[in-house]
Each structure stands twice: as C-alpha cells, then as structure tokens.
Amino acid sequence: MSPRQQQHPAVSRHSAPAGSELPRQRASTHEPSMRSTARAETGGSVLVASTFPPNVGIEDFRIIPRPRLITRQLPKWLAAFRSSPRARGIASDVAALLLAVLDVWLVIPEDAATYSIWLSAIAVAAMVMRRHVPFLAVLVTVPGFMTGWSQLAAMIALGSLAQKHRLLSWRMITGSIMVFLCGYVRWPLSEFVSLSWQEHLLNVIWAVIIAGMPVAIGLLISARQELSAHIRELASSREREKKLFVETVRAAERAKLAREMHDVVSHQVTLIAMQAGALQVADDNSEATNEAARTIRELSTKTLEELRNLVSILRSDDAAEDSQPGLDELGELVRNFRDDAVPVALDVTAERARLPGSVSHAVYRTVQEALTNVRKHATGSGASVRVRAVQDTLVVEVRNGRASSRKPSLPSGGHGLLGLKERAGLLGGTFTAGPTSEGGFRVSATYPLAG
C-alpha cells in the first residue's frame, strides 16, 4: 500500500442530479381526408395513372412526418471538437495529466522521500502515452504507485489498457495484478508485515476496488464504442437498402412509362410520317406542298429517333445518354428551323471537348425549346443563338425580335420553359426568360463546366 493510503480521508457521497427528460414529439395521426371526384380521364392522365400499382388508391401514398427530438444546436467550435477524434484525444490526455498532477500534489507530505517524488513524477508523465501504449504506461506508473503517491495515474493507465485489450488477455491480467498488489501492499514492507489479519482483509477489499473500478469503466467505454460502431453500420446498411428499394421502384416505373410512350406516342408519329410520305409522292401536289410534306416527314422521322433514344434511357437508367443530341447537332437543329419566315443566326465559340455530356444535351434542349417558341409565337421575326464559354461557365442565349405577322397561335402549356429551369437547376446552373425592351423575347441559361 502506498504512503497515501495510510491516511484515512473521509469518503463523501454525492447523489447524482436527476436528469430531466427530453421532450418527446409525437407525429400527428390526424390527417385530412382526401376526396376524389369521378371524372373522365383523357390524354396524359391515363399515362400517369398507369404508373401506379393496381388496386392501390392515392390514399395509400402518404408522407407521415417522422417524430424528432427537439434539441438545441451546439456551437460551431463544440461541434467541430466533437467531430474530431484527434482533438478529443488530446483533450483527454490533458485532463488525465491535470488530474494525476493534482492527485499527487494535494496529498504529498513535506517530508516525502526524494525517490518517491521522482517516481510519482514519472508516473504522472506517463499519462501522455496511455492512449498509444497503455500497457507500458501501466508499467511506468506502478513504481510511483507502490512507493509514492500516483494512485490515480495508475488507475487511469489501467482503464486505458481495458479499452484496448480483452478482459482475459495477458496484458490485462498482468496490469490488473500489478495495480492490485500496489493497492494491497504497504510501503515500506516492514509496516506491511506488522499488520493484523483484519487490516490485511480491509486492504484486499480496497485493492480490489482500486484495480476493478478502472477495468470496469474501461470495458464499459469499449463496449459503448463498439455498440456505436454497430449502430452506425446498421444505419448505413439501412440507407443502402432504402436506396436499392427506391432504385428498384423507379426502374419499374420507368419501364412502365417507356412502354406507354412507345405504344402511344410512337404509333401516332409513325402515322404522321406515313401520311406525309403519301402526300409527297402524289401527282397532283405542287412544289410547295411536296416541300412541306418532305419537311414533315423528316421531322417526324427525327422525332421517332429521339423517342427511341428516350425510351432507351428510361429502360436503362441513363445508359443511352451518349446517344442524345448535343452541341454538335446544333447546326442541324438551326438548319431545320431556318427559313425565309424565321431567319436564325448561330454563333458557337465553346469547345465541345470541355462540355460534359449532360451539359451538352441541356444546351441542345434549351436552344430547341427557344426556337420552337419563336416558331409558335413570333413568326416572321429573326432569332440569334449564341453559345460561349466564360471561364468555367457555359452561357447559352437565344434572342428574337418582334413578330412581324399574326398567325393562329399553337397550343402551349408553358411547361417547356419550366422544364428548362429545372434542368439547369439540377446541373447547378441558372435559367432566365422574359421579354426584351424591343418587344422580342430572350432566353438565357448558364451551366457549370467543372464536374
């Protein structure tokens, strides 16, 4: 037993403060009832309705709020400290060192032997190695505990050893026995031999507590760390399973949508192409009619090709992205739109090699939609298309002037510009569209080239 154990300090017991319960929030089970009115389904509603599983109503698709505990947000420095294992390790070393220093400084007598002071100081200094070589730290603290005053240093080192090794490993058994003997044997040995059997029994109980408490705490911390790791692994596994399930559902929906598009849209466009071909070979048609029929057939054929590519993408989940039109096809797109009624000027200064496939395809769709709107709403006005790279950003701009003639307007739902805005947002870009001061219209989009 060390010299400090010859003293009999009063043992004070402090009752732990009762922890306040965390507030709990229950998800509300009251949801407004959904009323469905019977009406005839026509057009695209049949296509959308076909994507839902059979015999499942819209009431079964509900978003139930997940209950969450109301917690206060931690300060930034504290959150960064908790997320850094190195910072937490250094802080634990400093705390262990300070506790060991106070434990020796507060109880060491003025007439203590010089060797016990040095051994105690060495034991205190061993706190800096307890996380890296805990068994060596236990060996270094044992002399200071046996002959000096570094009891707490030996207990901290033994607790660190319990976090690193199994309970029945030879390092744990050796370290526990050594700390137990330091707590049981009194120094100097002459005083230990003269003790009565009652005092020996009391020293055994006290030594079991000294050696057993740090081992129990270390094993508890190790078990908690392992449990936390298993919980994180389980959460990660559940997230992967959830993603796989979502991908499976999306694949089924995309396959069903692809079938519907192929069966409905491609059939109608094929009929248009066949009728245009029959009109073109008729003998009583004029040159203008033949030219219009040829244009209709070319456009319908190209539409069929793009539809097949779209169906391939829906079936293979972006596997056919390379077959989608991009910046290289802008010239052909402009030639199809350019005529005497709608003159179109094209200016492309961007390099195709710098453009990702998704950005190149987005540029094509932006110009296509803008020129389509010029045809529909500004017949007779000139249009200009500019595609240029400004540092790491690609800028697409389509302008047109005031319409010079009034023709019956074609149907428009306004979904094209909305789709372009959503596409630009998904790629990390921006999209703007609006009238100009000259009475025309301007469509502009930016796309990042990096990534």
Protein Blocks (a to p, Z undefined) as FASTA:
>chain_A
ZZklmpccdddddddddddddddddddfbdcdddddddddehjllmmmmmpcehiafklm
ccddddddddddddfklmmmmmmmklmmmmmmmmmmmmmmmmmmmmmcfkbcfklmmmmm
mmmmmmmmmmmmmmlmmmmmmmmmmmmmmlmlmmmmmmmmmmmpcfkbmklmmmmmmmmm
mmmpccdfklmmmpcfklmmmmmmmmmmmmmmmmmmmmmmmmmmmmmmmmmmmmmmmmmm
mmmmmmmmmmmmmmmmmmmmmmmmmmmmmmmmmmmmmmmmpmkbcfklmmmmmmmmmmmm
mmmmmmmmmmmmmmnoomlmmmpccfklmmmmmmmmgcfklccddddfbdfklpcfklmm
mmmmmmmmmmmmmmmmmghiacddddddehjaccddddddddfbdcdddddehlmmmmmm
mmmmmnopacdddddfkopacddddddfeZZ
